[in-house]
Amino acid sequence: MLSPSVPQPDGSAALDAVAAALEKLDFRLKGMGVQAYGGGQVHIDPGETIGIVGSVEVSNDDGNPLPVRQFASTSAVTARVASSATAVTLLAMNPVRNQAIIYNESTQTLKIKLGSGASATDYTIPIAGGATVGGYYELPVRYTGIITGIWDSANGFAQITEF
């Protein structure tokens, strides 16, 4: 077992020990990103990922279980948006959106922005174009805000599916 006072050069040994402990013990989510197990706690920063085998109980600070929502959809809405060398709305804000996929059918690169006002220099991620097969992007989180895009030059379409 690792001593908490001994720093690890890259933290990997400490994280391995935490993962092993969490595999063997039930734990509850306490507050914002603090995992309680046994008599101790491990802080997990936003964006960090750990693997867990077994069940997980998510509770508030009073120990009351919180509902966990799994995203499922029985329907999808598709749209085809013409490419443009000026910013266009790919998806309007939708508070009930669970997921979205954007496929670039253009030969030109599509730069999308999770937010308004995509530009050649202000965007979230570029989606490569291709002569026969373009690139695509799946939202990594349940983002419900506006999504805008701009192509290097107008040529083709974006095919969008929203769940």
Secondary structure, DSSP 8 states (H G I E B T S, - for coil): ---TTS--SSSHHHHHHHHHHHHHS--EEETTTEEEETTEEEE--TT------S--EEB-TTS-B--------S--EEEEEE--SS-EEEE---TT---EEEEE-SSS-EEEEEBS---SSS-SEEE---SS---EEE-SS---S-EEEEESS--SEEEEEE-
